[in-house]
Amino acid sequence: MTEEFESEVRDMCNLSRALVDQGIVQGMKQGVEKEKMRKYRWLEAVFSHLFVIGGNELKVCVCMIK
């Protein structure tokens, strides 16, 4: 192989690695956001039921969550 060809191959490998790393970071961010939304929906469901039941239960639940 010529030096120029080796250089091009090395550049392509570096570019590929950068794209993989970027994809991993993006996937991790999406996973974090998805988990936040899952927790938010769960809390929303819990509190919506408590508001229907009444105020005393809400105070007990809030203390348990903290």
N, C-alpha and C positions, 0 to 999 in steps of 0.2 A: 504494500500500500504506500501511496505517496503521502508526504506530510500534509499536503492540502486536503486529501481525502480523509485522513485521520482527524484532522481538525474539524472538518464538516461533520463527521460521524460523532465526534465528541460534543459539538454544538447541538446536534440533534438529540443526543442523549440528555444533555443538560436541559434543553427545552422540554423534552418529554417529562423529565423529573419535576420541573417547575409546574407543568400543567397538572400532574398528579397531586403535587403538594397543594396547589390551589383548589383542586377538587375536594381534597380531604378537608381543608379548612372550611370551605363552603358547606360541605355536608355536616360538619360538626355544628356550625352556626344554625343550620336548618333543624338539626336534632334538638338543640337547646331551645329554640323557639317553639318547636312542636311540644316539647315537654312542659314549657311554661303554659301553653294553651291548654294542655291536658289538665294541669293542676288548677288553672283558672276555671275551667268548665266544671271540675269536681267541686271546687269551693262554691261556685255559683249554684250548683244543684243542691248542695248541703244547705246553704243559707236560704235559698228560695223555699225549701221545705220548712225551715225553722220559722220564717216570717209567717207562714200559713198557720203553724202550730201556736205560736205566741212568744211573748217577750222573755219569760223566765228561762226557757230552754236556750234561747239565743245567748244569754249571759253565761250560762254553763258551758256552752259549746265554745264561745270565744275564749274563755279561760283555758279550756283544754287545748285549743289550737296554739295559743301563745306558748 
